[in-house]
Amino acid sequence: MKKSKLFLFMVFAVFALVLAACGDKEKETGEKNAEAPKVEGKTEVVFWHAMSGQLEEAVNALVTNFNASQDEIAVKAIFQGTYEEAITKFNTVAGTKDAPTIMQTFEVGTKYMIDTEKIQPVQKFIDAESYDTSKWEKNITNYYAVDGVQYSMPFNSSTPILMYNKDAFKEAGLDPENPPKTYEELKAAAKALTTGDQYGFSILNYGWFIEELIAAQGGLFVNEENGRQGNATEAIFNGPEGQNVFNLISDMYNEGTFYNTGQNWDDMRAAFQSGKIAMYLDSSAGVRGIVEQSPFEVGAGYLPVPEGTEWQGVIIGGASLWMANGIAEEQQKAAWEFMKYLTSAEVQAQWHVNTGYFAINTDAYNQDIVKSEWEKYPQLKVTVDQLGATKPTVATQGALISVFPEARQKVVNAMESLYQGANPEEALNKAVQETNQALDLANRKK
């Protein structure tokens, strides 16, 4: 018995030592986090992003210019793969000394980032210095604001746009300066444009476009005012607005005027450039490339809505920049200085013309470099005008749910089932049911 007690005593003693060691380690880590890392005497800001190819070159140019503009802060940009890959990596290091100072996350990751409680809303710094955000485009910043708090800073922002082949319009006897504004006009134009080798219209099998077409009619994606008045518990995108969209796709596909381009952006754009399709929806960020690479004149138009429906506008897409919490105040301030630099009119003007993404600072559009670019690419101005005409409602503000990527895939599955003859209403209802299951599971984990 005495030996047993002695053994238990030794076990508890070792356990206590382990706990003490862990506590010391946590204290040591906390002390390290309390000091901002230095690079040659400068405060280091680690910036994780998901921009590849030419976009990564544009990001690196911004970082290089900022670093050269002052001698107190050193920003280090690190590519972390796709948005999905980057946010997965962030999840493994959030709240530790290995977390990035600034994290770029796609718009549908907004609710997830807020729920991690590992980020510092930029509102803290806006309030601290009474920073003037009046020049920020409200239809962009509204997406990343919840209950009056600006959580992140918009960075690469885009919206969908209707792209069309003006030459094909002329050949079909359609007005090349008057793109379809309603579903009825879209269907009629598609019929006129459909020939033996050409289809009238296409939408990429991507949930974002369905969300946008629903919002353009004023429809919501989930309850609780699109998840902005509380945690959404139910998907409602199978309402009249969603049914209008699915009926449109189903009808046009059955009529032979709609071409299924699959899920690959490059395949969709190649189909347009080769004359396989005459009209399609694209991201505003892809406009300049399409105009430059198409062997015909390209037009751009607003998202259409059903006849008799008041047009509401578009939801902002793309990504924003998030600041980590649990790091030194000096490091956060350095990150904020970089963010302010990025939102300056001059930098935003350069970003807009180099990438096609919107300028967060509306003063950027008054810069000579932008005016010159719009003369060469008037289609870019159409995208800006469409965003500016958008009505600020909970529909166009966009939905907030933590399972958005999963919900989008359910919508994609429903879209693809239409090409197999599925009933539009049943397909959409199934997507809603599956999204509700994901929402219920996510809410129960909280």
C-alpha positions in Angstrom: 0.0 0.0 0.0 2.8 2.4 0.9 4.5 1.6 -2.4 1.3 2.4 -4.3 1.0 5.7 -2.5 4.6 6.5 -3.2 4.1 5.6 -6.9 1.0 7.9 -7.2 2.9 10.7 -5.5 5.7 10.3 -8.0 3.3 10.3 -10.9 1.5 13.5 -9.7 4.9 15.1 -9.1 6.1 14.4 -12.7 2.7 15.6 -14.0 3.1 18.9 -12.0 6.6 19.4 -13.5 5.2 18.9 -17.0 2.5 21.4 -16.4 5.0 23.9 -15.0 7.2 23.4 -18.1 4.3 23.9 -20.4 3.4 27.1 -18.5 7.0 28.4 -18.8 6.9 27.5 -22.5 3.6 29.4 -23.0 5.0 32.3 -21.1 8.2 32.2 -23.2 6.0 32.2 -26.4 4.0 35.1 -25.1 7.1 37.1 -24.4 8.3 36.4 -27.9 5.0 37.6 -29.3 5.2 40.7 -27.3 8.1 42.0 -29.4 7.7 42.7 -33.0 10.2 40.8 -35.2 12.9 43.0 -36.7 14.6 42.9 -40.1 17.7 45.0 -40.2 16.2 47.3 -37.5 12.8 47.5 -39.3 9.5 46.0 -38.0 8.7 43.0 -40.1 5.2 42.4 -41.5 4.5 38.9 -42.9 1.9 39.0 -45.6 0.3 35.7 -46.7 -1.5 35.9 -50.0 -3.1 33.7 -52.7 -2.2 35.7 -55.8 -0.3 33.6 -58.4 1.1 34.3 -61.9 0.9 37.9 -63.0 -1.2 38.8 -60.0 1.7 37.7 -57.7 4.0 40.0 -59.7 1.6 42.9 -59.1 1.5 42.1 -55.4 5.3 41.9 -55.2 5.5 45.3 -57.0 3.2 46.9 -54.4 5.3 45.4 -51.5 8.6 46.5 -53.1 7.4 50.0 -53.6 6.1 50.3 -50.1 9.3 49.0 -48.6 11.3 51.5 -50.6 9.0 54.4 -49.6 10.0 54.3 -45.9 12.7 52.9 -43.7 10.8 51.6 -40.6 8.8 48.7 -41.9 9.7 45.7 -44.0 6.8 43.8 -45.6 7.4 40.2 -46.6 4.9 38.8 -49.1 4.6 35.0 -49.2 2.4 33.0 -51.6 0.4 30.3 -49.8 -1.5 28.6 -52.7 -5.1 28.9 -53.4 -7.6 30.7 -51.1 -8.6 27.3 -49.7 -5.0 26.2 -49.2 -4.1 29.5 -47.6 -6.9 29.5 -45.1 -6.2 25.9 -44.1 -2.6 26.9 -43.4 -3.8 29.9 -41.4 -6.0 27.7 -39.3 -3.0 25.7 -38.2 -1.0 28.7 -37.0 -3.6 31.3 -36.0 -2.9 32.7 -32.5 0.7 31.5 -32.5 4.0 33.2 -33.1 4.0 31.6 -36.6 0.9 33.3 -37.7 1.2 35.9 -40.5 0.7 39.6 -39.6 -1.6 40.0 -42.6 -3.7 37.3 -44.1 -5.5 37.5 -47.5 -8.8 35.6 -47.4 -11.6 35.3 -50.1 -14.9 36.9 -49.4 -16.7 33.7 -48.5 -14.2 33.2 -45.7 -15.3 36.3 -43.9 -17.6 34.6 -41.3 -14.9 31.9 -40.7 -12.2 34.5 -40.0 -14.5 36.4 -37.6 -15.4 33.2 -35.8 -11.7 32.3 -35.2 -11.3 35.2 -32.9 -7.7 35.3 -34.0 -8.0 38.5 -36.0 -7.9 42.2 -35.1 -10.7 44.3 -36.8 -9.1 47.2 -38.6 -11.9 49.3 -37.1 -9.6 49.7 -34.1 -7.1 51.7 -36.1 -9.7 53.6 -38.1 -11.1 54.8 -34.8 -7.8 55.4 -33.1 -6.7 58.0 -35.6 -10.1 59.1 -36.9 -9.0 57.8 -40.3 -11.2 59.1 -43.1 -12.8 56.2 -45.0 -15.3 58.3 -46.9 -13.4 57.7 -50.2 -13.6 53.9 -49.8 -16.2 52.4 -52.1 -19.1 51.6 -49.8 -20.4 48.8 -52.0 -17.1 47.1 -51.4 -16.4 47.8 -47.8 -20.0 46.9 -46.8 -19.3 43.2 -47.4 -16.5 43.2 -44.8 -18.4 45.3 -42.2 -20.7 43.6 -39.6 -22.7 45.6 -37.1 -20.8 48.8 -38.0 -17.4 47.2 -37.5 -14.9 47.1 -40.4 -13.3 43.7 -39.9 -10.9 43.7 -42.8 -9.6 45.9 -45.6 -10.8 45.1 -49.1 -7.9 44.3 -51.4 -8.7 42.5 -54.7 -12.4 43.1 -55.4 -14.4 42.0 -58.4 -18.0 41.5 -59.5 -19.6 39.5 -62.3 -20.3 41.1 -65.7 -22.0 40.1 -68.9 -19.5 39.7 -71.7 -20.7 39.5 -75.3 -19.3 39.3 -78.9 -20.3 42.5 -80.7 -19.4 41.1 -84.1 -21.7 38.1 -83.5 -24.5 40.6 -82.4 -24.1 42.5 -85.7 -24.3 39.3 -87.8 -27.4 38.2 -85.9 -29.1 41.6 -86.5 -28.8 42.6 -82.8 -27.8 46.0 -81.5 -24.1 45.6 -80.4 -24.5 48.7 -78.1 -27.5 47.3 -76.3 -26.8 44.1 -74.4 -29.7 42.1 -72.8 -31.0 43.6 -69.6 -33.7 41.1 -68.8 -34.0 37.3 -68.9 -36.5 37.6 -71.7 -34.1 39.7 -73.7 -31.3 37.3 -72.9 -33.2 34.3 -74.1 -34.3 36.1 -77.3 -30.8 37.2 -78.1 -29.4 33.7 -77.4 -31.8 32.3 -79.9 -30.7 34.8 -82.5 -27.1 34.1 -81.8 -27.3 30.3 -81.8 -26.1 28.8 -85.0 -24.6 25.5 -86.0 -21.2 26.2 -84.4 -22.2 28.8 -81.9 -24.3 28.8 -78.7 -26.0 32.0 -77.4 -25.1 31.9 -73.7 -23.2 30.2 -70.9 -22.6 30.4 -67.2 -19.7 28.7 -65.6 -20.7 26.0 -63.1 -19.7 28.1 -60.1 -21.9 29.0 -57.2 -20.8 32.6 -57.1 -22.7 33.4 -60.3 -25.9 31.9 -58.9 -25.5 34.0 -55.7 -25.0 37.1 -57.8 -28.0 36.5 -60.1 -30.2 35.9 -57.0 -28.9 39.1 -55.3 -29.5 41.2 -58.5 -33.2 40.4 -57.9 -33.0 41.3 -54.3 -33.0 37.7 -53.1 -31.2 36.4 -50.0 -29.0 33.4 -49.7 -29.7 32.5 -46.0 -32.0 33.7 -43.2 -31.2 36.1 -40.4 -30.9 38.9 -43.0 -28.3 37.0 -44.9 -26.6 36.0 -41.7 -25.9 39.6 -40.7 -28.4 39.8 -37.9 -27.3 36.6 -36.3 -26.0 33.1 -37.2 -27.8 31.9 -40.2 -29.7 28.6 -39.5 -31.4 28.1 -42.9 -30.6 28.5 -46.5 -33.3 30.3 -48.5 -31.8 30.6 -52.0 -34.5 28.3 -53.3 -37.0 31.2 -53.1 -38.6 32.8 -56.2 -35.3 34.5 -57.2 -33.3 31.3 -57.1 -36.0 29.5 -59.0 -35.9 32.2 -61.7 -32.2 31.6 -62.2 -32.5 27.8 -62.4 -35.5 27.9 -64.7 -33.6 30.3 -67.0 -30.6 27.9 -67.2 -32.8 24.8 -67.6 -35.0 26.4 -70.3 -32.1 27.7 -72.3 -30.2 24.4 -72.1 -33.3 22.5 -73.3 -33.8 25.0 -76.1 -30.2 24.4 -77.2 -29.1 28.0 -76.7 -27.0 27.4 -73.6 -23.6 25.7 -73.6 -22.3 23.8 -70.6 -18.7 25.0 -70.2 -18.0 23.0 -67.0 -16.2 24.4 -64.0 -12.9 25.7 -65.5 -12.5 29.4 -66.0 -10.0 29.0 -68.8 -12.3 26.6 -70.7 -15.1 29.1 -70.5 -13.0 32.0 -71.7 -11.5 29.9 -74.5 -15.0 28.9 -75.7 -15.9 32.6 -75.9 -12.7 33.6 -77.7 -13.1 30.8 -80.2 -16.7 31.8 -81.1 -18.3 28.7 -79.4 -20.4 31.0 -77.2 -21.5 34.6 -77.9 -22.5 35.7 -74.4 -21.4 34.6 -70.9 -20.8 35.8 -67.4 -17.2 36.6 -66.2 -15.4 38.3 -63.4 -14.7 42.0 -63.8 -11.1 41.1 -63.1 -10.9 39.1 -66.3 -12.3 41.8 -68.6 -9.0 43.3 -69.8 -7.5 40.0 -70.7 -10.6 38.9 -72.6 -10.7 42.2 -74.6 -7.0 41.9 -75.5 -7.1 38.2 -76.5 -10.4 38.0 -78.4 -10.3 38.2 -82.2 -13.4 40.3 -82.3 -14.9 43.4 -80.6 -16.1 42.6 -77.0 -18.9 44.3 -75.2 -19.8 44.4 -71.5 -23.2 44.8 -69.8 -24.9 44.6 -66.4 -26.3 41.4 -64.9 -29.8 40.8 -66.3 -32.9 40.3 -64.1 -36.4 38.9 -64.9 -38.7 41.4 -66.7 -40.6 43.5 -64.2 -38.0 43.0 -61.5 -36.2 46.0 -60.0 -32.4 45.6 -60.6 -30.6 45.7 -57.2 -27.0 45.3 -58.3 -24.1 43.0 -57.5 -22.3 41.5 -54.5 -18.6 42.2 -54.2 -16.3 39.2 -54.8 -12.6 38.7 -54.4 -10.7 38.9 -51.2 -9.7 41.2 -48.3 -6.8 41.6 -45.9 -7.1 40.6 -42.3 -4.8 41.6 -39.4 -3.8 39.0 -36.8 -4.3 39.6 -33.1 -2.1 38.3 -30.3 0.9 40.1 -31.8 2.9 43.1 -30.7 1.1 46.5 -31.0 4.1 47.8 -33.0 3.6 45.0 -35.5 -0.1 45.8 -35.9 0.6 49.5 -36.4 3.1 48.6 -39.0 0.5 46.4 -40.8 -2.0 49.2 -40.7 0.6 51.6 -42.3 0.9 49.1 -45.1 -2.8 48.8 -45.5 -3.2 52.6 -45.6 -0.5 52.7 -48.3 -2.4 50.2 -50.4 -5.6 52.2 -50.2 -4.1 55.5 -51.5 -5.5 56.8 -54.7 -2.2 56.5 -56.6 -1.6 52.9 -55.5 -5.2 51.9 -56.2 -5.1 53.4 -59.6 -2.1 51.3 -60.5 -3.7 48.2 -59.0 -6.9 48.7 -61.0 -5.1 49.1 -64.4 -2.6 46.3 -63.8 -5.1 43.7 -62.6 -8.7 44.8 -63.5 -9.7 44.7 -59.9 -11.7 47.6 -58.5 -10.1 50.5 -56.8 -11.1 50.7 -53.1 -10.4 54.4 -53.1 -12.8 56.0 -55.6 -10.4 58.9 -56.1 -8.3 56.5 -58.0 -10.7 56.7 -60.9 -9.8 60.4 -61.3 -6.1 59.5 -61.9 -4.8 60.1 -65.4 -3.5 56.5 -65.7 -7.1 55.2 -65.2 -8.7 57.7 -67.5 -6.2 56.6 -70.2 -6.9 52.9 -69.5 -10.7 53.4 -69.8 -10.2 55.0 -73.2 -8.5 51.8 -74.4 -10.8 49.5 -72.4 -14.3 51.1 -72.0 -15.5 47.7 -70.8 -13.6 48.4 -67.5 -15.7 51.5 -66.9 -18.9 49.4 -67.3 -17.8 47.2 -64.4 -17.2 50.3 -62.2 -20.5 51.9 -63.2 -22.4 48.7 -62.4 -20.8 48.6 -58.9 -21.5 52.2 -58.3 -25.2 51.8 -59.4 -25.7 48.9 -56.9 -28.2 49.5 -54.1 -26.8 49.0 -50.6 -29.1 46.3 -49.2 -28.6 43.0 -47.3 -29.0 41.2 -50.6 -26.1 43.0 -52.3 -24.1 43.2 -49.1 -23.7 39.4 -49.4 -24.3 36.5 -47.0 -22.2 35.5 -44.0 -21.9 31.8 -43.3 -18.9 29.7 -42.2 -19.7 26.9 -44.6 -19.9 29.0 -47.7 -17.4 27.0 -49.8 -19.4 23.8 -49.1 -22.6 25.5 -49.9 -21.2 26.7 -53.2 -20.4 23.1 -54.1 -24.0 22.0 -53.4 -25.2 24.7 -55.8 -22.7 23.5 -58.4 -24.0 20.0 -58.1 -27.5 21.3 -58.5 -26.5 23.2 -61.7 -24.9 20.2 -63.2 -27.9 18.1 -62.5 -29.9 20.4 -64.8 -27.9 19.2 -67.8 -28.9 15.6 -66.9 -32.6 16.6 -67.0 -33.2 17.3 -63.4 -36.3 19.3 -62.4 -35.0 22.9 -61.5 -37.1 23.2 -58.4 -36.1 19.8 -57.1 -32.4 20.4 -57.9 -32.4 23.7 -56.0 -34.4 22.3 -53.0 -31.8 19.5 -52.7 -29.0 22.0 -52.6 -30.8 24.0 -49.9 -31.4 20.8 -47.9 -27.7 19.8 -48.0 -26.6 23.3 -47.2 -29.0 23.3 -44.2 -27.3 20.1 -42.9 -23.9 21.8 -43.2 -25.2 24.9 -41.4 -26.7 22.8 -38.6 -23.5 20.9 -38.1 -21.4 24.1 -38.0 -23.8 25.8 -35.6 -23.8 22.8 -33.2 -20.0 22.9 -33.0 -20.1 26.5 -31.6 
